[in-house]
Amino acid sequence: MIPLSVLDLSVVTTETRPAAALRNSIDLARHVDGLGYIRYWLAEHHNLASVASPAPDVMIGQIAAVTRHIRVGSGGVMLPNHAPLVVAERFKMLEALFPGRIDLGLGRAPGTDGATAYALRSRLDRREGDDFLERLHELVLWETRDFPPGHPYNNVVAMPDDTSLPPIWLLGSSDYSSELAAQVGMGFAFAHHFASHDAVDAMVTYRTHFKPSRFLQKPRAILAVAVVTAETDAEAERLASSADLNRLRRDRGQYSPLPSPEEAEAYPYTPAERASVARNRSRLFVGSPATIMQKLQPLITASQADELMVITAVYDHEARKKSYSLLAQAFGLAKGEAA
């Protein structure tokens, strides 16, 4: 059966404030580590009332320190927001402290709105436009030390210099990101949970065009999906109603904390809004374990995913933990069956 992993946004709700959401992330990581999930990634988002974690590297250290087996990484570091040297130093430090358990997932987007992106970068440099490739190349050079002769960076060393960067993954939601990951020979994680591009096309394109590199000899592709699982279809639908209303508001530019199922069920949806919710459900898998397996398996098979990364955003923290437990059992994780 396909390995399972977790993508966590440290979701803020109308009752769970940001500090509590961060503590919930640590608790959830302990929980899924015991269930047999193989990877736990933290996202970087800024100025969003529904997401508590703007600094995945900080959370990675906290979570790796309280778990035993699971790999911990970024899903991802938004590289345009950071000097490549800083990224190299921080992730080499994490790898030194938790050898063999750290992942460096990189994203091209700023993870926020335009004004916040400017605030993040205004004193970093003055480059304009999409400079992701330039930053990625520089990040790799801090590892390979292949700066041209006479380059001033030849006198700068990313510490700790006795530790390599952890595995690098490129994150994406488009055909461009899949082609880029294939060309540079890195791992690829596709964000089905918010992508408009077809997941199967992106994943197959990556695998077909993959070129072996010093980073990876064979393609390695993660499919990230949004899932809400409960004992019954009806209970899963109730839990997912929070995400339905939250997504509707986000489409209007309203990035508010996740509402309760009670608030969502009381909301007076118009026919147009209900149609929008139905369209968004193509990115959200909801149901009992049996229903989820029936819905997910065709996508897993068609996309040729090596790993399924699950994001579950529900109002109640215990219900979220239960959702991951039920998935572990459904997918036959050895520890999950005993949980």
N, C-alpha and C positions, 0 to 999 in steps of 0.2 A: 504494500500500500504506500501511497505517496507520503513523504514526510510533511509534517505540519509545523508552521512557525507563526509568529504573532507580529503584527504591526500595531503600535499603541500611540494614540494621539494625546493621552492624558486628558480625557474628555471632561470638560466642565459642564455641570448641569445647573438647573435653577436651585438645587439644594446642595450640590457639591461644589464648593468653591475651589479655586485653583490650587491652593496649598494641599487641600484634602485630595484633589485629583492626582497630584504628584505622589502622594503617599499610597493612593490606590494602585498606581502603576507598579510601585515596588511590591505591593501585596500580590498583584496579579502575576508578576514575574515569578515570584516564589511558587505560586500555584501551578503555573504551566510548566515550570522546571520539573516539578514533581510528577506531572502528567506525561512527560516524554516529548514535549515540543522541543525542536532542535535550535530555534533561533528566536530572538526577541529584539525587534527594532523599534527605535524611538524617532519620531518625526521632528522636524524643525518648522515651526510656524510662528509668526510674529503678529502682534496686534489683533489677535482673534479671541473674542470672548469665550469661544467654545473649546479652545485648545490651550492647555496650561504649560506646554513644554516648548520654549524657544531655543533651548540649549541641549541638544541630544548628548553631546559629549559629557556633560555634567551628569545626566541621568544614567548614561552607560556605566560610569564608574560606580554609581550608587547601586545599580542593579547587579552588576557583575560581582560586587562585594557580598551580596546576600544570597546569591544563587550558586549552584555547584557545577552543573553540567551544561546548561544552555548557552549558546553563543549569544552575544549581546552587541548590537550595532546601531548604526544610524540609518534611518529610512526616510529622509536622509539628511546629510549636511548639504545645505544649499550653497554650493561652491561660490557663486557670484557674490555672496555676502561676506566672504572670508579671504584673507590672504592665504595663499597655498602653503606658505611656510608655517603659519599658525595651525592649519589643519594637520600638516605632517607632524608637527611637534606633539600636538595633543593626542593624536591616534597612535603615535609611536609610544608615548607614555602609557596609554591604556593597554597597548599590546605588551609592554614590558611588565606591567602590573598583573595582567591576566593573560598570560601567553596562550595562544591558540584558541582564544574565546571571543575575539573582537572582530567585527566587520566594519568596513568603511563604505557606506552607501552614499552616493553623490547625486544631487539633483541639479538641474539647470535653472529652475525657476527661483524667484526670490522667496516664495512662501509667504507672501503678504501683499499689501496694496502698494501703490506707487509711492506715496509719501513716506511710508515706513521703509520701503526699500531704499529710498534716497537717504533717509536718516542713518540706515545701516552702513551705507557705502560712501557717504559724502566726504569722510575724512580718510577713506581707505585708498582711493586713487581717483583719477579723473577719466578713466577709460569709458567710452560710450558703447552702447549696443551689446550684442551677445558675445561675451568674451569667454564663454565656458571652455571652449577647446584650448584657448591660451592658458587658462588657469589649470586645466587638467594636465596639460603638458608640463607646466611648471611643477605641479605637485609630483608628477612622476620623476622629474629631474632631481627633486630633493632626495629621492630614493636611489636613483641610479648614479648620481653625481656626474652626469654627462653634459654639464654646461660647457659651452664653447671655451677654448683657450682664451685667457685674459678676461673672462666674464667676472664681474665683481662677486657673484654668488659662489664662485669657487672657494672663497675664503669664509663662507658661512656654512655651518654644519647644523642640520636638524637633529636635535638631541631628543632622547638618548641615542647615540650613534651606534650602539651595539644591538639595536633592535630594528627589525624591518617593519615597514608599514603592514597593517593587516590586509586581508583580501579586499580588493576594491570592486564594488558593484556600481553599475550605472542604473539609475532609476529613470523611468519614462512612461509616457502615456501616448506615444505617437510612433509613426513609422520611422521618423528621423532618429529617435532615441534607440530604437532596436537596431537600425543600421549602424549607428555610431558604436554601440556596444560590440557589435559583431566585428567591425573594422579594427578596433583597438584591442580585441581579444580579452574583454573583461566579462564578468558576470552581469546578468541583466535581470532587473525586476520590473515587471509591467503592472501599472496601477489600474487594474480593471475597475476598481471602485469609483473612479471619477473620470476615466478616459472616455472620449467620444470615438476614438479609433478602435477598430476591431482587435480584440485581444489575440485571437487565433492568428490573424495576419501578422501582427507584430512579433509574436513568439516564434512562429514558423520562419519568418524573414530572418530573425536573429540567428536561429539554428542553421538555416541554409547558407547564410553568408559569413558565418563565424570563421575568423582567422586565428589559429593558435598563436600565443604570445608568451612572453616571459611571465605573464600573470596567470594564464589559464591555457591548458592544452586542449581542452574540450569545452563546448558550450555548456553553460550552467544557467538555467532560466527559472526564475521564481514568478509565479502568478499570484498577485495580491488581490484578494476579493473581500467584499463586505458581507458578513454573515450574521444572522441572528437566529439562534437555535434555542428551543425550549422543549419541554416534555411533549407538548402538543402543538399542532399547527395554530390553534386559536391563541394559545399563550404567546407563541412567537410573534404572531401578528400584532398582539397587544403591545409587546415590547418594541416592535419595529415602528409602531405609530409615532414614537418620538422622533426617530430618524426621518420619517416621511415629512413631518411638519418642519423639522429643522432644515431639510433640504429645500423645501419650498421657500422658506425664508431666505436661505443663502442665495437662491436663484434671483432674489430681489435685492441682494446686497446687504441683507440683515444677518450679521454673524453673531447671533445671540447664543447664550448657553442652551444646552439640550433641554427641551421641555419634558415634562412628565407625560406618561401615557394618558393620564386623566386630562391634562390640558390638551393634548393632541386629539383625544376622542371627542372633546367638547368643542373643538374648533369648527366653525361653520364653513366648511369647504364649498366653494362654488363648483359647478360642473367643470369649468376650465382648470381649476386647481386640482380637482380629482384626476383629470386627465394628465396633468403634469406629474402628479404623484405616481400614477401608473407607469408613465414613461421612465421615471427615475428608478422604478423597481427593476428595470433591466440590469441595474448595477448593484442590486441588493438581493441576497439569497435569504429567504425567510422560511422557517418551518421546523417541524420535528426532525430528529436525526434522519429518519427514513426519507422524508421529503427533501431534505438538504442533499442527501447523497444522490437522489434521483435527479436533482437539478444541477448539481455540480459535476457529476461524473462525465457527461458529454463534453463539457468545456475543458476539463482536465485532459481528457483523451485527445481532443482535437488540437489543443494548444501544445501538447507534448511537454507540459510543465514538469520540471524536476522536483518542484517543491510548491506547496500551497501555503501562502502567507495570509493569515486571517485577521481582519480588523472587525471588531465587534463594539459598536457604540450604542449602548443602551443606558437608560436612566439609573437603574439600580446596580450597584457594584456587585452584589452577590449574584444577581441574575446574569451579569457578564461572566463571572467565574463559572457559573453553572453552564453557560453556553459553551465555553471552551472545554469543560469536562465532558459534555455530551458529544462534542465533535471528536474528542480524543477516543471515546468509546466507539463511535461510529466508524472512525478510520482505523480502528484496531491498534492504536498505540499500546504497547505492552503495559506501560505504567497506567495509561488511561483506563484500561480494562479493570484494573484493580482499585482505581480511585473511587 
